[in-house]
């Protein structure tokens, strides 16, 4: 008797063909049934559920970049189209847009004009969550208005507005932009602070808007003053927006306004609507969802205020609360 391994079954070619042919037919029918939904229906009859579907791999998020092709196209357009397309790209956070705006600004001098399209873009840009986009809108606005960034221009705007009350609202807006770009900042802020006492509600409103564009620590006290003292709800509301969300203050600067807002939250001379704006500003500045109560806010600020300020200081210095 042989002591070697027991031989297994021998498969001939004809046997292999007889085995594979039904398998191929079965796989083909299964593929057709899957595409037609028959398999899905049978599965639902058996289990009562849809067939499980594997989750696709997540798409990697990447910051959009202004492409070489887009740059070439923009360079071939007239100045107005260049400006509007680049502003749109900046609003969409396409990397390189604000840099290209800065490069193009000298060539746009005296070649831009106001339009509905530009006005819409400007208002969107001024509420961007990126201060660089807001700054680009300021630069372009001065070009559109043909306002040179010189101390002499600031003085002329101030003198003309002091002689003509009807010119003050527009002057306040333009002066705030000039101050933000480093032109006669102290002189302009002093003038805007003076116009906060103007009898005309529109002048006070636009003076607040101008101060919001300046973006210096000094303006924080101006907003707090308006919130406490101005007789107009419209003016007070714009001050609340300037301190919380609009304008050019950084997130760290806005945190510095919290102690003053806490004092206002305790001030019983404020009407209910203004106190509501104070608490809204606190929530927007701090990113905390606390109820309308001065005590709770003081407790939070004592325990976490410095920590939150440091968090903002360590983050993106251009990031602010915005609409886009």
GIHUVEN-V56928 format. One line per field, one symbol per residue. ss: DSSP state (A for helix, B for strand, O for the rest). A space follows every 50 residues. Layout:
ss->???
This chain:
ss->OOOOOOOOOOOOAAAAAAAAAAAAAAAAAAAAAAAAOAAAAAAAAAAOOO OOOOOOOOOOOOOOBOOAAAAAAAAOOOAAAAAAAAAAAAAOOOBOAAAA AAAAAAAAOOOOOOOAAAAAAAAAAOOOOBAAAAAAAAAAAAAAOOOOOO AAAAAAAAAAAAAOAAAAAAAAAAAAAAAAOOOOAAAAAAAAAAAOOOOO AAAAAAAAAAAAAAOOOAAAAAAAAAAAAOOOAAAAAAAAAAAAOOOOOO AAAAAOOAAAAAAAAOOOOOOAAAAAAAAAAAAAAAOOOOOOOAAAAAAA AAAAAAAAAAAAAAOOOOBOOOOO
